[in-house]
Amino acid sequence: MNSQHVDQEASRVPKEFLDGYVDFAEFIASDGQLSIFRQFSSLAARNLLYLEAEFQLLQFEIQAMDDADQVLLNNAGKERRTKTEEAIRAWECFKQQMETNSRQAKKLEMTMNLRRLMKEYGMPIPTKLFRSLCTFL
């Protein structure tokens, strides 16, 4: 049975690849010693710095909205205070209010922006935070 395997290997016709990137990629992949690529370390570092700057700006904007909500809770009438509290505590209320309330729409936009940045940055939810959220819920 082993001789049949050898015969099959010997009878194989080398595959032809398209000239250009396809052929060159196959050549590089054929030997681990040939796989040398630039890391673009300077550009990667610059990109991380930009991402961190975006995070910081978004953090300030979210904190400013939270501070404004606190002022609103302290000074608003009962109906507006109740709606703000509902939006702060329940995702469904938050999403529902964002259709008619520009402040809530802005908060949702910032939340989606935060998610995008975290994904782009490759930032998982810290395990300790996740455990405490599960315990809280």
HUFEN-V538276 format. One record per run of one state. SS is the DSSP state (@ for helix, = for strand, . for the rest). FROM is the first residue (numbers start at 0). LEN is the number of residues. If there is no record, write none. Layout:
BEGIN
ss = <SS SS>
from = <FROM FROM>
len = <LEN LEN>
END
This chain:
BEGIN
ss = <. @ . @ . @ . @ . @ . @ . @ . @ .>
from = <0 1 10 20 29 31 34 40 75 77 89 90 98 101 121 126 136>
len = <1 9 10 9 2 3 6 35 2 12 1 8 3 20 5 10 1>
END
